Amino acid sequence: MEQLIKLVKTYRLSSGLAERLRLVEAIFHLIAPDLRAFVFSAIVPQAAEDVSQEVLISITNSLKTFKGNSKEEFWEWCYMIARRRIYDYLHKKKKDRLQPMPHDELLDLVDASAQVAPMMAADRHDLEYALNLLDSSKPECRDYLWNHYVIGFDYGEIAEEQNLNYDNVRMKIGRCLDEARSLVS
């Protein structure tokens, strides 16, 4: 069984405080770099450290409730929690929101997280290409595509954040995808 999921299952079964603290520390060591990169790619660096801590605290507080049995299910659960904390932050601080992190800084974070889970050269090339496309698109499109495809917000979350309706956001993202396709051509 994968080390991460084994630690999570052991944590769920453990009742001793010292043992649970040891297990949480081991779990954090494995997940913190990727979650930190995810958070830093979504919000201003000045707030990202605090939000990263909130993400890890939320994961700790609900670790016993995780019901999955695979590494993929655990990561999906962690990223769902991270997206919620990011959304909470953005919702509270709309006026302080800046553009997403410049792609050079994002790639530096990807390199830092590669110590735990190395990125394939083809994936890195695709990431760089996608970031360059986003940089050359309309600023509005960059934000919509970034929030939907990189951060993972669904149409409803973006609609709530932008004070738009669900279908309006869906159509805007569709038009932005069309523009991205035209940039590829």
VMD Tcl script that builds the backbone (N, CA, C; Angstrom):
set m [mol new atoms 555]
animate dup $m
set s [atomselect $m all]
$s set {name element resname resid chain x y z} {
  {N N MET 1 A 0.839 -1.184 0.000}
  {CA C MET 1 A 0.000 0.000 0.000}
  {C C MET 1 A 0.882 1.246 0.000}
  {N N GLU 2 A 0.467 2.258 -0.719}
  {CA C GLU 2 A 1.177 3.528 -0.804}
  {C C GLU 2 A 1.407 4.105 0.591}
  {N N GLN 3 A 2.588 4.710 0.800}
  {CA C GLN 3 A 2.960 5.239 2.114}
  {C C GLN 3 A 1.960 6.275 2.622}
  {N N LEU 4 A 1.537 7.206 1.766}
  {CA C LEU 4 A 0.623 8.265 2.182}
  {C C LEU 4 A -0.702 7.697 2.678}
  {N N ILE 5 A -1.298 6.828 1.905}
  {CA C ILE 5 A -2.605 6.289 2.292}
  {C C ILE 5 A -2.477 5.392 3.523}
  {N N LYS 6 A -1.339 4.727 3.661}
  {CA C LYS 6 A -1.098 3.913 4.852}
  {C C LYS 6 A -1.045 4.800 6.101}
  {N N LEU 7 A -0.370 5.941 5.998}
  {CA C LEU 7 A -0.312 6.881 7.124}
  {C C LEU 7 A -1.699 7.413 7.470}
  {N N VAL 8 A -2.495 7.728 6.453}
  {CA C VAL 8 A -3.837 8.257 6.684}
  {C C VAL 8 A -4.707 7.207 7.374}
  {N N LYS 9 A -4.655 5.988 6.899}
  {CA C LYS 9 A -5.461 4.918 7.516}
  {C C LYS 9 A -5.009 4.655 8.952}
  {N N THR 10 A -3.715 4.668 9.182}
  {CA C THR 10 A -3.198 4.474 10.540}
  {C C THR 10 A -3.667 5.603 11.442}
  {N N TYR 11 A -3.660 6.826 10.931}
  {CA C TYR 11 A -4.134 7.979 11.705}
  {C C TYR 11 A -5.600 7.790 12.112}
  {N N ARG 12 A -6.424 7.351 11.159}
  {CA C ARG 12 A -7.854 7.178 11.452}
  {C C ARG 12 A -8.077 6.147 12.547}
  {N N LEU 13 A -7.210 5.157 12.634}
  {CA C LEU 13 A -7.370 4.098 13.624}
  {C C LEU 13 A -6.684 4.410 14.944}
  {N N SER 14 A -5.791 5.374 14.945}
  {CA C SER 14 A -4.996 5.694 16.124}
  {C C SER 14 A -5.801 6.521 17.119}
  {N N SER 15 A -5.589 6.243 18.415}
  {CA C SER 15 A -6.304 7.006 19.445}
  {C C SER 15 A -5.348 7.810 20.330}
  {N N GLY 16 A -4.077 7.457 20.367}
  {CA C GLY 16 A -3.112 8.163 21.198}
  {C C GLY 16 A -2.692 9.487 20.588}
  {N N LEU 17 A -2.665 10.527 21.401}
  {CA C LEU 17 A -2.327 11.858 20.911}
  {C C LEU 17 A -0.913 11.914 20.330}
  {N N ALA 18 A 0.054 11.346 21.025}
  {CA C ALA 18 A 1.441 11.379 20.547}
  {C C ALA 18 A 1.575 10.664 19.200}
  {N N GLU 19 A 0.922 9.537 19.052}
  {CA C GLU 19 A 0.968 8.781 17.802}
  {C C GLU 19 A 0.296 9.572 16.672}
  {N N ARG 20 A -0.840 10.186 16.960}
  {CA C ARG 20 A -1.545 10.965 15.946}
  {C C ARG 20 A -0.725 12.181 15.515}
  {N N LEU 21 A -0.057 12.833 16.451}
  {CA C LEU 21 A 0.800 13.970 16.104}
  {C C LEU 21 A 1.952 13.534 15.207}
  {N N ARG 22 A 2.539 12.387 15.515}
  {CA C ARG 22 A 3.621 11.856 14.689}
  {C C ARG 22 A 3.124 11.546 13.281}
  {N N LEU 23 A 1.943 10.966 13.194}
  {CA C LEU 23 A 1.376 10.622 11.891}
  {C C LEU 23 A 1.021 11.874 11.079}
  {N N VAL 24 A 0.435 12.873 11.745}
  {CA C VAL 24 A 0.097 14.115 11.057}
  {C C VAL 24 A 1.357 14.776 10.517}
  {N N GLU 25 A 2.410 14.770 11.303}
  {CA C GLU 25 A 3.671 15.362 10.845}
  {C C GLU 25 A 4.190 14.647 9.606}
  {N N ALA 26 A 4.094 13.332 9.590}
  {CA C ALA 26 A 4.549 12.557 8.431}
  {C C ALA 26 A 3.666 12.836 7.207}
  {N N ILE 27 A 2.359 12.947 7.415}
  {CA C ILE 27 A 1.435 13.245 6.321}
  {C C ILE 27 A 1.734 14.637 5.768}
  {N N PHE 28 A 1.913 15.612 6.659}
  {CA C PHE 28 A 2.222 16.979 6.231}
  {C C PHE 28 A 3.499 17.025 5.411}
  {N N HIS 29 A 4.486 16.275 5.816}
  {CA C HIS 29 A 5.750 16.255 5.085}
  {C C HIS 29 A 5.528 15.827 3.634}
  {N N LEU 30 A 4.566 14.937 3.415}
  {CA C LEU 30 A 4.301 14.442 2.069}
  {C C LEU 30 A 3.398 15.355 1.246}
  {N N ILE 31 A 2.453 16.045 1.886}
  {CA C ILE 31 A 1.461 16.809 1.123}
  {C C ILE 31 A 1.707 18.316 1.090}
  {N N ALA 32 A 2.424 18.849 2.061}
  {CA C ALA 32 A 2.570 20.303 2.174}
  {C C ALA 32 A 3.169 20.969 0.931}
  {N N PRO 33 A 4.234 20.433 0.308}
  {CA C PRO 33 A 4.802 21.140 -0.860}
  {C C PRO 33 A 3.808 21.308 -2.011}
  {N N ASP 34 A 3.062 20.260 -2.332}
  {CA C ASP 34 A 2.106 20.359 -3.438}
  {C C ASP 34 A 0.955 21.295 -3.100}
  {N N LEU 35 A 0.449 21.200 -1.871}
  {CA C LEU 35 A -0.650 22.079 -1.485}
  {C C LEU 35 A -0.195 23.530 -1.410}
  {N N ARG 36 A 1.007 23.734 -0.962}
  {CA C ARG 36 A 1.556 25.095 -0.887}
  {C C ARG 36 A 1.676 25.681 -2.302}
  {N N ALA 37 A 2.190 24.912 -3.240}
  {CA C ALA 37 A 2.296 25.379 -4.625}
  {C C ALA 37 A 0.914 25.685 -5.188}
  {N N PHE 38 A -0.051 24.856 -4.873}
  {CA C PHE 38 A -1.421 25.059 -5.339}
  {C C PHE 38 A -1.981 26.373 -4.809}
  {N N VAL 39 A -1.807 26.623 -3.513}
  {CA C VAL 39 A -2.320 27.849 -2.891}
  {C C VAL 39 A -1.568 29.069 -3.426}
  {N N PHE 40 A -0.247 28.971 -3.512}
  {CA C PHE 40 A 0.544 30.116 -3.986}
  {C C PHE 40 A 0.237 30.460 -5.445}
  {N N SER 41 A -0.235 29.506 -6.216}
  {CA C SER 41 A -0.574 29.794 -7.608}
  {C C SER 41 A -1.914 30.497 -7.730}
  {N N ALA 42 A -2.684 30.530 -6.643}
  {CA C ALA 42 A -4.030 31.067 -6.710}
  {C C ALA 42 A -4.194 32.451 -6.107}
  {N N ILE 43 A -3.382 32.787 -5.118}
  {CA C ILE 43 A -3.589 34.054 -4.412}
  {C C ILE 43 A -2.263 34.768 -4.190}
  {N N VAL 44 A -2.363 36.012 -3.740}
  {CA C VAL 44 A -1.165 36.823 -3.544}
  {C C VAL 44 A -0.236 36.159 -2.539}
  {N N PRO 45 A 1.078 36.224 -2.792}
  {CA C PRO 45 A 2.033 35.554 -1.898}
  {C C PRO 45 A 1.945 36.008 -0.439}
  {N N GLN 46 A 1.575 37.282 -0.207}
  {CA C GLN 46 A 1.502 37.774 1.161}
  {C C GLN 46 A 0.457 37.022 1.981}
  {N N ALA 47 A -0.594 36.547 1.350}
  {CA C ALA 47 A -1.657 35.842 2.063}
  {C C ALA 47 A -1.569 34.332 1.910}
  {N N ALA 48 A -0.807 33.879 0.934}
  {CA C ALA 48 A -0.779 32.451 0.616}
  {C C ALA 48 A -0.259 31.597 1.768}
  {N N GLU 49 A 0.714 32.104 2.518}
  {CA C GLU 49 A 1.244 31.319 3.635}
  {C C GLU 49 A 0.158 31.071 4.681}
  {N N ASP 50 A -0.621 32.113 4.996}
  {CA C ASP 50 A -1.711 31.954 5.959}
  {C C ASP 50 A -2.776 30.989 5.445}
  {N N VAL 51 A -3.131 31.127 4.179}
  {CA C VAL 51 A -4.141 30.237 3.605}
  {C C VAL 51 A -3.612 28.802 3.560}
  {N N SER 52 A -2.328 28.632 3.256}
  {CA C SER 52 A -1.728 27.287 3.278}
  {C C SER 52 A -1.869 26.653 4.660}
  {N N GLN 53 A -1.617 27.454 5.683}
  {CA C GLN 53 A -1.772 26.945 7.056}
  {C C GLN 53 A -3.227 26.589 7.341}
  {N N GLU 54 A -4.156 27.416 6.870}
  {CA C GLU 54 A -5.575 27.118 7.053}
  {C C GLU 54 A -5.957 25.814 6.351}
  {N N VAL 55 A -5.386 25.595 5.177}
  {CA C VAL 55 A -5.650 24.355 4.444}
  {C C VAL 55 A -5.175 23.159 5.270}
  {N N LEU 56 A -3.946 23.228 5.766}
  {CA C LEU 56 A -3.402 22.113 6.542}
  {C C LEU 56 A -4.191 21.905 7.834}
  {N N ILE 57 A -4.619 22.982 8.473}
  {CA C ILE 57 A -5.433 22.865 9.687}
  {C C ILE 57 A -6.777 22.213 9.359}
  {N N SER 58 A -7.388 22.637 8.252}
  {CA C SER 58 A -8.665 22.043 7.841}
  {C C SER 58 A -8.520 20.558 7.546}
  {N N ILE 59 A -7.427 20.199 6.896}
  {CA C ILE 59 A -7.190 18.780 6.606}
  {C C ILE 59 A -7.022 18.011 7.908}
  {N N THR 60 A -6.259 18.577 8.848}
  {CA C THR 60 A -6.062 17.915 10.145}
  {C C THR 60 A -7.385 17.740 10.876}
  {N N ASN 61 A -8.180 18.805 10.895}
  {CA C ASN 61 A -9.444 18.747 11.628}
  {C C ASN 61 A -10.426 17.743 11.052}
  {N N SER 62 A -10.308 17.450 9.776}
  {CA C SER 62 A -11.267 16.527 9.168}
  {C C SER 62 A -10.625 15.232 8.674}
  {N N LEU 63 A -9.398 14.969 9.073}
  {CA C LEU 63 A -8.690 13.772 8.609}
  {C C LEU 63 A -9.426 12.490 8.975}
  {N N LYS 64 A -10.047 12.457 10.136}
  {CA C LYS 64 A -10.785 11.246 10.546}
  {C C LYS 64 A -12.000 11.001 9.668}
  {N N THR 65 A -12.489 12.040 8.991}
  {CA C THR 65 A -13.694 11.878 8.173}
  {C C THR 65 A -13.387 11.401 6.755}
  {N N PHE 66 A -12.115 11.418 6.358}
  {CA C PHE 66 A -11.754 10.960 5.017}
  {C C PHE 66 A -12.089 9.482 4.900}
  {N N LYS 67 A -12.851 9.124 3.865}
  {CA C LYS 67 A -13.323 7.743 3.715}
  {C C LYS 67 A -12.669 6.994 2.558}
  {N N GLY 68 A -11.844 7.645 1.787}
  {CA C GLY 68 A -11.257 7.017 0.613}
  {C C GLY 68 A -10.232 5.954 0.961}
  {N N ASN 69 A -9.826 5.231 -0.061}
  {CA C ASN 69 A -8.865 4.142 0.117}
  {C C ASN 69 A -7.678 4.225 -0.833}
  {N N SER 70 A -7.584 5.322 -1.563}
  {CA C SER 70 A -6.470 5.425 -2.509}
  {C C SER 70 A -5.804 6.793 -2.397}
  {N N LYS 71 A -4.596 6.840 -2.897}
  {CA C LYS 71 A -3.840 8.093 -2.915}
  {C C LYS 71 A -4.581 9.138 -3.750}
  {N N GLU 72 A -5.151 8.732 -4.874}
  {CA C GLU 72 A -5.862 9.655 -5.753}
  {C C GLU 72 A -7.072 10.253 -5.044}
  {N N GLU 73 A -7.827 9.422 -4.336}
  {CA C GLU 73 A -8.983 9.925 -3.592}
  {C C GLU 73 A -8.548 10.890 -2.492}
  {N N PHE 74 A -7.435 10.592 -1.840}
  {CA C PHE 74 A -6.944 11.480 -0.781}
  {C C PHE 74 A -6.535 12.832 -1.345}
  {N N TRP 75 A -5.802 12.824 -2.469}
  {CA C TRP 75 A -5.387 14.085 -3.075}
  {C C TRP 75 A -6.587 14.880 -3.549}
  {N N GLU 76 A -7.562 14.213 -4.127}
  {CA C GLU 76 A -8.781 14.899 -4.569}
  {C C GLU 76 A -9.461 15.573 -3.377}
  {N N TRP 77 A -9.518 14.884 -2.261}
  {CA C TRP 77 A -10.109 15.403 -1.030}
  {C C TRP 77 A -9.299 16.601 -0.518}
  {N N CYS 78 A -7.975 16.489 -0.522}
  {CA C CYS 78 A -7.116 17.601 -0.074}
  {C C CYS 78 A -7.289 18.832 -0.954}
  {N N TYR 79 A -7.313 18.631 -2.276}
  {CA C TYR 79 A -7.464 19.767 -3.182}
  {C C TYR 79 A -8.854 20.396 -3.068}
  {N N MET 80 A -9.870 19.605 -2.768}
  {CA C MET 80 A -11.201 20.158 -2.550}
  {C C MET 80 A -11.169 21.087 -1.328}
  {N N ILE 81 A -10.522 20.657 -0.265}
  {CA C ILE 81 A -10.394 21.496 0.928}
  {C C ILE 81 A -9.594 22.752 0.601}
  {N N ALA 82 A -8.514 22.605 -0.142}
  {CA C ALA 82 A -7.688 23.765 -0.512}
  {C C ALA 82 A -8.490 24.755 -1.350}
  {N N ARG 83 A -9.250 24.263 -2.324}
  {CA C ARG 83 A -10.067 25.160 -3.146}
  {C C ARG 83 A -11.080 25.920 -2.292}
  {N N ARG 84 A -11.652 25.240 -1.310}
  {CA C ARG 84 A -12.620 25.908 -0.428}
  {C C ARG 84 A -11.957 27.008 0.398}
  {N N ARG 85 A -10.763 26.741 0.934}
  {CA C ARG 85 A -10.067 27.770 1.719}
  {C C ARG 85 A -9.646 28.932 0.828}
  {N N ILE 86 A -9.208 28.639 -0.394}
  {CA C ILE 86 A -8.852 29.699 -1.344}
  {C C ILE 86 A -10.092 30.519 -1.671}
  {N N TYR 87 A -11.172 29.834 -1.953}
  {CA C TYR 87 A -12.416 30.537 -2.256}
  {C C TYR 87 A -12.840 31.407 -1.075}
  {N N ASP 88 A -12.771 30.888 0.141}
  {CA C ASP 88 A -13.118 31.673 1.330}
  {C C ASP 88 A -12.274 32.938 1.395}
  {N N TYR 89 A -10.977 32.793 1.160}
  {CA C TYR 89 A -10.087 33.951 1.198}
  {C C TYR 89 A -10.462 34.962 0.117}
  {N N LEU 90 A -10.631 34.490 -1.121}
  {CA C LEU 90 A -10.950 35.393 -2.225}
  {C C LEU 90 A -12.291 36.081 -2.008}
  {N N HIS 91 A -13.221 35.361 -1.476}
  {CA C HIS 91 A -14.543 35.929 -1.224}
  {C C HIS 91 A -14.459 37.053 -0.185}
  {N N LYS 92 A -13.640 36.857 0.845}
  {CA C LYS 92 A -13.478 37.869 1.895}
  {C C LYS 92 A -12.652 39.050 1.417}
  {N N LYS 93 A -11.693 38.807 0.540}
  {CA C LYS 93 A -10.725 39.832 0.150}
  {C C LYS 93 A -10.798 40.191 -1.329}
  {N N LYS 94 A -11.974 40.266 -1.892}
  {CA C LYS 94 A -12.096 40.546 -3.323}
  {C C LYS 94 A -11.307 41.772 -3.752}
  {N N LYS 95 A -11.396 42.837 -2.988}
  {CA C LYS 95 A -10.760 44.079 -3.416}
  {C C LYS 95 A -9.235 44.021 -3.354}
  {N N ASP 96 A -8.670 43.088 -2.555}
  {CA C ASP 96 A -7.218 42.973 -2.452}
  {C C ASP 96 A -6.634 42.002 -3.464}
  {N N ARG 97 A -7.474 41.358 -4.246}
  {CA C ARG 97 A -7.035 40.302 -5.145}
  {C C ARG 97 A -6.170 40.850 -6.272}
  {N N LEU 98 A -5.080 40.191 -6.535}
  {CA C LEU 98 A -4.186 40.562 -7.623}
  {C C LEU 98 A -4.232 39.497 -8.709}
  {N N GLN 99 A -3.492 39.755 -9.748}
  {CA C GLN 99 A -3.364 38.756 -10.801}
  {C C GLN 99 A -2.700 37.508 -10.238}
  {N N PRO 100 A -2.950 36.354 -10.843}
  {CA C PRO 100 A -2.268 35.142 -10.389}
  {C C PRO 100 A -0.752 35.316 -10.441}
  {N N MET 101 A -0.082 34.468 -9.719}
  {CA C MET 101 A 1.373 34.512 -9.631}
  {C C MET 101 A 1.995 34.444 -11.025}
  {N N PRO 102 A 3.015 35.252 -11.278}
  {CA C PRO 102 A 3.703 35.167 -12.574}
  {C C PRO 102 A 4.196 33.740 -12.823}
  {N N HIS 103 A 4.146 33.335 -14.091}
  {CA C HIS 103 A 4.425 31.916 -14.342}
  {C C HIS 103 A 5.856 31.517 -14.002}
  {N N ASP 104 A 6.820 32.428 -14.002}
  {CA C ASP 104 A 8.179 32.065 -13.571}
  {C C ASP 104 A 8.182 31.641 -12.102}
  {N N GLU 105 A 7.463 32.403 -11.261}
  {CA C GLU 105 A 7.379 32.053 -9.841}
  {C C GLU 105 A 6.622 30.743 -9.650}
  {N N LEU 106 A 5.568 30.541 -10.450}
  {CA C LEU 106 A 4.816 29.294 -10.371}
  {C C LEU 106 A 5.705 28.105 -10.730}
  {N N LEU 107 A 6.515 28.253 -11.765}
  {CA C LEU 107 A 7.407 27.160 -12.162}
  {C C LEU 107 A 8.453 26.886 -11.074}
  {N N ASP 108 A 8.896 27.941 -10.372}
  {CA C ASP 108 A 9.808 27.727 -9.239}
  {C C ASP 108 A 9.138 26.882 -8.155}
  {N N LEU 109 A 7.858 27.149 -7.894}
  {CA C LEU 109 A 7.128 26.343 -6.906}
  {C C LEU 109 A 6.932 24.910 -7.399}
  {N N VAL 110 A 6.684 24.767 -8.692}
  {CA C VAL 110 A 6.554 23.414 -9.260}
  {C C VAL 110 A 7.865 22.658 -9.072}
  {N N ASP 111 A 8.995 23.337 -9.309}
  {CA C ASP 111 A 10.300 22.697 -9.111}
  {C C ASP 111 A 10.483 22.283 -7.654}
  {N N ALA 112 A 10.049 23.140 -6.724}
  {CA C ALA 112 A 10.181 22.815 -5.300}
  {C C ALA 112 A 9.323 21.611 -4.936}
  {N N SER 113 A 8.130 21.516 -5.513}
  {CA C SER 113 A 7.265 20.369 -5.198}
  {C C SER 113 A 7.730 19.102 -5.901}
  {N N ALA 114 A 8.604 19.240 -6.923}
  {CA C ALA 114 A 9.093 18.074 -7.664}
  {C C ALA 114 A 9.964 17.165 -6.809}
  {N N GLN 115 A 10.406 17.650 -5.663}
  {CA C GLN 115 A 11.192 16.800 -4.773}
  {C C GLN 115 A 10.343 15.651 -4.248}
  {N N VAL 116 A 9.035 15.894 -4.074}
  {CA C VAL 116 A 8.132 14.851 -3.586}
  {C C VAL 116 A 7.553 14.064 -4.756}
  {N N ALA 117 A 7.079 14.775 -5.780}
  {CA C ALA 117 A 6.457 14.130 -6.941}
  {C C ALA 117 A 7.003 14.796 -8.211}
  {N N PRO 118 A 8.060 14.252 -8.796}
  {CA C PRO 118 A 8.678 14.882 -9.968}
  {C C PRO 118 A 7.694 15.049 -11.134}
  {N N MET 119 A 7.825 16.172 -11.830}
  {CA C MET 119 A 6.990 16.451 -12.985}
  {C C MET 119 A 7.715 15.961 -14.230}
  {N N MET 120 A 6.981 15.286 -15.076}
  {CA C MET 120 A 7.543 14.799 -16.329}
  {C C MET 120 A 7.890 15.999 -17.216}
  {N N ALA 121 A 8.902 15.850 -18.045}
  {CA C ALA 121 A 9.339 16.941 -18.918}
  {C C ALA 121 A 8.212 17.386 -19.845}
  {N N ALA 122 A 7.438 16.442 -20.365}
  {CA C ALA 122 A 6.337 16.792 -21.264}
  {C C ALA 122 A 5.268 17.590 -20.522}
  {N N ASP 123 A 4.977 17.212 -19.270}
  {CA C ASP 123 A 3.989 17.953 -18.476}
  {C C ASP 123 A 4.473 19.372 -18.202}
  {N N ARG 124 A 5.760 19.506 -17.907}
  {CA C ARG 124 A 6.315 20.843 -17.648}
  {C C ARG 124 A 6.243 21.699 -18.918}
  {N N HIS 125 A 6.549 21.104 -20.050}
  {CA C HIS 125 A 6.464 21.826 -21.317}
  {C C HIS 125 A 5.026 22.276 -21.572}
  {N N ASP 126 A 4.072 21.383 -21.337}
  {CA C ASP 126 A 2.662 21.732 -21.517}
  {C C ASP 126 A 2.243 22.850 -20.567}
  {N N LEU 127 A 2.726 22.794 -19.312}
  {CA C LEU 127 A 2.409 23.837 -18.341}
  {C C LEU 127 A 2.959 25.187 -18.801}
  {N N GLU 128 A 4.210 25.215 -19.235}
  {CA C GLU 128 A 4.810 26.464 -19.711}
  {C C GLU 128 A 4.048 27.012 -20.917}
  {N N TYR 129 A 3.677 26.130 -21.826}
  {CA C TYR 129 A 2.932 26.550 -23.015}
  {C C TYR 129 A 1.576 27.135 -22.617}
  {N N ALA 130 A 0.875 26.462 -21.726}
  {CA C ALA 130 A -0.434 26.939 -21.275}
  {C C ALA 130 A -0.315 28.286 -20.555}
  {N N LEU 131 A 0.704 28.444 -19.741}
  {CA C LEU 131 A 0.903 29.717 -19.037}
  {C C LEU 131 A 1.184 30.846 -20.030}
  {N N ASN 132 A 1.974 30.555 -21.068}
  {CA C ASN 132 A 2.245 31.578 -22.091}
  {C C ASN 132 A 0.973 31.947 -22.846}
  {N N LEU 133 A 0.115 30.954 -23.127}
  {CA C LEU 133 A -1.157 31.253 -23.783}
  {C C LEU 133 A -2.029 32.133 -22.893}
  {N N LEU 134 A -2.097 31.795 -21.612}
  {CA C LEU 134 A -2.884 32.599 -20.687}
  {C C LEU 134 A -2.368 34.031 -20.621}
  {N N ASP 135 A -1.042 34.187 -20.631}
  {CA C ASP 135 A -0.457 35.522 -20.588}
  {C C ASP 135 A -0.810 36.350 -21.817}
  {N N SER 136 A -0.985 35.700 -22.980}
  {CA C SER 136 A -1.264 36.451 -24.204}
  {C C SER 136 A -2.764 36.640 -24.447}
  {N N SER 137 A -3.609 36.034 -23.632}
  {CA C SER 137 A -5.055 36.186 -23.820}
  {C C SER 137 A -5.539 37.473 -23.171}
  {N N LYS 138 A -6.812 37.765 -23.352}
  {CA C LYS 138 A -7.417 38.923 -22.699}
  {C C LYS 138 A -7.329 38.718 -21.189}
  {N N PRO 139 A -7.103 39.788 -20.415}
  {CA C PRO 139 A -7.006 39.639 -18.957}
  {C C PRO 139 A -8.228 38.951 -18.349}
  {N N GLU 140 A -9.427 39.295 -18.854}
  {CA C GLU 140 A -10.632 38.656 -18.328}
  {C C GLU 140 A -10.597 37.148 -18.590}
  {N N CYS 141 A -10.180 36.775 -19.793}
  {CA C CYS 141 A -10.109 35.348 -20.136}
  {C C CYS 141 A -9.063 34.640 -19.285}
  {N N ARG 142 A -7.939 35.297 -19.101}
  {CA C ARG 142 A -6.887 34.713 -18.276}
  {C C ARG 142 A -7.437 34.379 -16.896}
  {N N ASP 143 A -8.187 35.317 -16.302}
  {CA C ASP 143 A -8.750 35.084 -14.964}
  {C C ASP 143 A -9.755 33.934 -14.972}
  {N N TYR 144 A -10.672 33.952 -15.946}
  {CA C TYR 144 A -11.684 32.891 -15.992}
  {C C TYR 144 A -11.045 31.515 -16.191}
  {N N LEU 145 A -10.146 31.425 -17.170}
  {CA C LEU 145 A -9.508 30.133 -17.445}
  {C C LEU 145 A -8.635 29.691 -16.279}
  {N N TRP 146 A -7.900 30.627 -15.680}
  {CA C TRP 146 A -7.048 30.309 -14.538}
  {C C TRP 146 A -7.891 29.760 -13.384}
  {N N ASN 147 A -8.941 30.483 -13.033}
  {CA C ASN 147 A -9.781 30.063 -11.903}
  {C C ASN 147 A -10.464 28.726 -12.164}
  {N N HIS 148 A -10.903 28.513 -13.403}
  {CA C HIS 148 A -11.630 27.271 -13.688}
  {C C HIS 148 A -10.703 26.067 -13.872}
  {N N TYR 149 A -9.663 26.212 -14.679}
  {CA C TYR 149 A -8.847 25.054 -15.030}
  {C C TYR 149 A -7.615 24.859 -14.153}
  {N N VAL 150 A -7.071 25.916 -13.585}
  {CA C VAL 150 A -5.888 25.765 -12.748}
  {C C VAL 150 A -6.283 25.647 -11.280}
  {N N ILE 151 A -7.106 26.587 -10.799}
  {CA C ILE 151 A -7.530 26.559 -9.407}
  {C C ILE 151 A -8.568 25.485 -9.184}
  {N N GLY 152 A -9.422 25.263 -10.165}
  {CA C GLY 152 A -10.427 24.211 -10.048}
  {C C GLY 152 A -11.784 24.696 -9.581}
  {N N PHE 153 A -12.028 26.009 -9.629}
  {CA C PHE 153 A -13.347 26.514 -9.261}
  {C C PHE 153 A -14.355 26.070 -10.318}
  {N N ASP 154 A -15.552 25.694 -9.865}
  {CA C ASP 154 A -16.591 25.351 -10.835}
  {C C ASP 154 A -17.317 26.626 -11.269}
  {N N TYR 155 A -18.196 26.490 -12.239}
  {CA C TYR 155 A -18.900 27.662 -12.766}
  {C C TYR 155 A -19.653 28.401 -11.668}
  {N N GLY 156 A -20.290 27.649 -10.780}
  {CA C GLY 156 A -21.058 28.261 -9.704}
  {C C GLY 156 A -20.194 29.093 -8.765}
  {N N GLU 157 A -19.018 28.600 -8.429}
  {CA C GLU 157 A -18.115 29.342 -7.539}
  {C C GLU 157 A -17.631 30.632 -8.206}
  {N N ILE 158 A -17.301 30.538 -9.488}
  {CA C ILE 158 A -16.861 31.736 -10.214}
  {C C ILE 158 A -18.025 32.718 -10.330}
  {N N ALA 159 A -19.213 32.210 -10.613}
  {CA C ALA 159 A -20.391 33.072 -10.721}
  {C C ALA 159 A -20.635 33.819 -9.422}
  {N N GLU 160 A -20.535 33.129 -8.309}
  {CA C GLU 160 A -20.748 33.777 -7.016}
  {C C GLU 160 A -19.685 34.843 -6.758}
  {N N GLU 161 A -18.451 34.524 -7.065}
  {CA C GLU 161 A -17.360 35.470 -6.846}
  {C C GLU 161 A -17.507 36.715 -7.726}
  {N N GLN 162 A -17.961 36.550 -8.961}
  {CA C GLN 162 A -18.068 37.654 -9.918}
  {C C GLN 162 A -19.447 38.307 -9.929}
  {N N ASN 163 A -20.366 37.814 -9.091}
  {CA C ASN 163 A -21.753 38.305 -9.068}
  {C C ASN 163 A -22.419 38.157 -10.434}
  {N N LEU 164 A -22.223 37.003 -11.046}
  {CA C LEU 164 A -22.829 36.664 -12.319}
  {C C LEU 164 A -23.682 35.417 -12.133}
  {N N ASN 165 A -24.448 35.060 -13.163}
  {CA C ASN 165 A -25.172 33.796 -13.047}
  {C C ASN 165 A -24.345 32.667 -13.667}
  {N N TYR 166 A -24.720 31.455 -13.329}
  {CA C TYR 166 A -23.998 30.247 -13.726}
  {C C TYR 166 A -23.810 30.188 -15.240}
  {N N ASP 167 A -24.908 30.383 -16.008}
  {CA C ASP 167 A -24.827 30.271 -17.467}
  {C C ASP 167 A -23.949 31.356 -18.083}
  {N N ASN 168 A -23.965 32.539 -17.495}
  {CA C ASN 168 A -23.122 33.620 -17.987}
  {C C ASN 168 A -21.647 33.225 -17.877}
  {N N VAL 169 A -21.272 32.668 -16.729}
  {CA C VAL 169 A -19.886 32.230 -16.535}
  {C C VAL 169 A -19.538 31.098 -17.494}
  {N N ARG 170 A -20.446 30.144 -17.635}
  {CA C ARG 170 A -20.217 29.016 -18.540}
  {C C ARG 170 A -19.965 29.509 -19.965}
  {N N MET 171 A -20.764 30.479 -20.401}
  {CA C MET 171 A -20.604 31.013 -21.758}
  {C C MET 171 A -19.310 31.807 -21.889}
  {N N LYS 172 A -18.952 32.598 -20.875}
  {CA C LYS 172 A -17.703 33.375 -20.924}
  {C C LYS 172 A -16.500 32.436 -21.017}
  {N N ILE 173 A -16.515 31.375 -20.214}
  {CA C ILE 173 A -15.406 30.417 -20.252}
  {C C ILE 173 A -15.355 29.733 -21.613}
  {N N GLY 174 A -16.507 29.431 -22.181}
  {CA C GLY 174 A -16.545 28.842 -23.519}
  {C C GLY 174 A -15.925 29.763 -24.557}
  {N N ARG 175 A -16.272 31.060 -24.489}
  {CA C ARG 175 A -15.687 32.028 -25.433}
  {C C ARG 175 A -14.185 32.159 -25.212}
  {N N CYS 176 A -13.765 32.130 -23.943}
  {CA C CYS 176 A -12.329 32.220 -23.646}
  {C C CYS 176 A -11.587 30.989 -24.181}
  {N N LEU 177 A -12.210 29.828 -24.088}
  {CA C LEU 177 A -11.592 28.622 -24.671}
  {C C LEU 177 A -11.467 28.754 -26.171}
  {N N ASP 178 A -12.507 29.320 -26.799}
  {CA C ASP 178 A -12.433 29.545 -28.253}
  {C C ASP 178 A -11.266 30.460 -28.587}
  {N N GLU 179 A -11.089 31.520 -27.773}
  {CA C GLU 179 A -9.960 32.421 -28.014}
  {C C GLU 179 A -8.637 31.692 -27.824}
  {N N ALA 180 A -8.543 30.856 -26.783}
  {CA C ALA 180 A -7.302 30.097 -26.547}
  {C C ALA 180 A -7.026 29.161 -27.737}
  {N N ARG 181 A -8.080 28.550 -28.266}
  {CA C ARG 181 A -7.900 27.677 -29.439}
  {C C ARG 181 A -7.380 28.474 -30.635}
  {N N SER 182 A -7.905 29.698 -30.800}
  {CA C SER 182 A -7.436 30.503 -31.925}
  {C C SER 182 A -5.976 30.914 -31.750}
  {N N LEU 183 A -5.549 31.085 -30.480}
  {CA C LEU 183 A -4.146 31.403 -30.226}
  {C C LEU 183 A -3.241 30.222 -30.562}
  {N N VAL 184 A -3.750 29.005 -30.377}
  {CA C VAL 184 A -2.985 27.799 -30.668}
  {C C VAL 184 A -2.815 27.625 -32.175}
  {N N SER 185 A -3.841 28.019 -32.936}
  {CA C SER 185 A -3.826 27.822 -34.396}
  {C C SER 185 A -2.759 28.615 -35.068}
}
mol reanalyze $m
mol bondsrecalc $m
mol representation Tube
mol addrep $m
